[in-house]
Amino acid sequence: MAKCRLREKELRRRRHRYWKRRKQRIKQAILEARLRKLEMKQQSATSEGQPEAEIVSQ
């Protein structure tokens, strides 16, 4: 009986750690995607701004 409880406890702990790590990986992926999107937006804004300045000067 005691062995069974220990095994259940260990399995529960493993499962908990697995979901915790999975959740953390998902959060990290979302943050990285947001950061990439923001960087791309800033790059496109700066690259679009330059040709407009050239057009105005001509």
C-alpha positions in Angstrom: 0.0 0.0 0.0 2.7 2.5 0.9 4.7 1.7 -2.3 1.6 2.4 -4.3 1.0 5.8 -2.6 4.7 6.7 -3.2 4.4 5.8 -6.8 1.2 7.9 -7.2 2.9 10.8 -5.5 5.9 10.5 -7.8 3.7 10.3 -10.9 1.7 13.3 -9.8 4.9 15.3 -9.2 6.2 14.3 -12.6 3.0 15.2 -14.3 2.9 18.6 -12.5 6.5 19.3 -13.6 5.7 18.4 -17.1 2.8 20.7 -17.4 4.7 23.5 -15.6 7.5 23.2 -18.1 5.1 23.0 -21.0 3.2 26.1 -19.8 6.5 28.0 -19.4 7.6 27.0 -23.0 4.3 28.2 -24.4 4.6 31.5 -22.5 8.2 31.9 -23.7 7.2 31.2 -27.3 4.4 33.8 -27.2 6.7 36.4 -25.8 9.3 35.7 -28.5 6.7 35.9 -31.2 5.5 39.3 -29.9 9.0 40.6 -29.7 9.7 39.4 -33.3 6.4 41.0 -34.5 7.3 44.3 -32.8 10.8 44.3 -34.3 9.4 43.6 -37.8 6.9 46.4 -37.4 9.7 48.8 -36.3 11.9 47.7 -39.2 9.1 48.1 -41.8 8.2 51.5 -40.3 11.8 52.7 -40.6 12.3 51.2 -44.1 9.0 52.7 -45.3 9.9 56.1 -43.9 13.1 56.4 -45.9 11.6 56.1 -49.5 9.0 58.7 -48.6 11.7 61.1 -47.7 13.4 60.5 -51.0 10.2 61.0 -52.9 9.6 64.3 -51.2 13.1 65.5 -51.9 12.7 64.8 -55.7 
